[in-house]
């Protein structure tokens, strides 16, 4: 069984040899190499040791409470010996380790959140039906989404194929060569796969998370992966995975519906579902997620994600949801990706702007886009400045980087 593809191929036997009998690990490990990173992660968790996970390109000055002098310093513990990977998985599942991860920092200084193995693996599904899967690894490994995909694959001893940050051509080549069956990634990742030239039958499950999706993207995914079931996951660094959906609607399971409130369109999450952090602020034991939603069916707990509260743009006294405008632009033929943002203006508060990336071979002008938007959106939601770009800037977690 293959453990990981990257520049080299590793097996679960390689992993077993790397961790069994070793009493050295890095509590704060910074590396660009995935196999040593995961070996350190598994070794520490199976032994019940604490870990702090940081990005491979992070500077300690970017994070509160992390000193450069502590990074990549070895620590010793009583070594454990494992006969096989089943023993390793069992030890990890029973681990009492505390794992510190950080928010992406897209809207300020990264915030520290402490999780247990139990909260990180809450969404993992185990059993015979989950064996033999081949996962595309399309997330940053030090953040919540990347950890959850890893644990889902690892605890079932599945194959992982690294495609994070790879080009469209490389991703498709890996899907074809390795016969990938499962992909979990951001909507931005899937949009970067456009345009496509053929379909891929091996993929049977496609999961989206971390950003707002749209019908245009779902339609494209169905054409690329005709055999795949598509679902959407609601997750956060603070809480991990909470619930999934088909299409663009999420449903809060009845068993935990009392753990959520909606106040002024903002989703509030009960503290019992969260990790721990000094940055958390609660109102009657409920955490303000910052996610704005709209009910589709309140009685059954069905809702649709609208935007992040801190992403709303003030334009002449109106609150503009950039996601709504982006969705309208990306519905246009020839548009691969769009990013809508505000630029400070002394009169309007902000002038609405958009960066647009076109698909190869398509030509659109600023006037073309504004004309099409005029039939879909109110005037104050139409960007006054539209810039055509060759590529979009992404965050460390693979999402669109908002200015």
Number of C-alpha atoms within 10 A of each C-alpha: 12 16 20 23 20 13 9 7 12 17 14 18 13 14 21 20 15 15 24 17 14 15 17 16 21 22 22 21 22 19 14 11 11 16 21 14 18 17 17 21 23 21 27 24 24 21 21 18 20 17 21 21 18 22 20 17 10 12 12 16 10 11 16 12 9 15 12 12 8 13 17 14 13 13 12 12 13 9 14 15 14 15 10 13 17 13 14 23 19 12 19 23 16 14 18 17 19 18 21 21 22 22 18 18 13 15 12 8 13 15 19 22 21 19 22 18 18 16 17 20 19 16 17 17 13 12 8 7 9 15 14 14 19 24 27 28 24 24 26 18 22 21 21 25 25 18 18 23 24 21 23 19 26 18 22 20 21 22 27 26 24 19 22 18 17 12 12 17 10 12 19 20 12 16 22 15 9 17 18 23 22 22 24 25 26 24 22 23 21 19 18 16 17 18 15 14 8 10 16 19 16 18 24 17 17 20 19 26 20 18 19 20 19 18 13 15 18 18 10 17 21 15 14 21 20 15 17 21 15 19 19 25 23 19 17 17 21 26 23 22 22 18 15 21 19 14 15 18 18 22 21 20 14 10 7 12 13 11 16 17 16 15 11 8 16 20 19 21 24 19 20 12 18 21 21 17 14 9 9 17 12 13 11 8 13 20 21 18 16 15 17 20 20 17 17 14 12 11 7 13 15 16 18 18 21 17 20 18 15 11 20 17 22 17 20 15 11 13 13 21 20 24 23 16 22 20 20 18 25 22 15 15 13 17 21 22 23 25 24 26 22 22 14 12 12 8 9 14 16 17 22 25 19 22 19 25 19 20 16 12 6 9 11 14 11 15 10 10 18 18 12 14 19 12 9 13 14 9 12 15 22 25 21 13 15 20 13 14 13 10 13 18 13 13 14 20 25 19 20 20 14 15 12
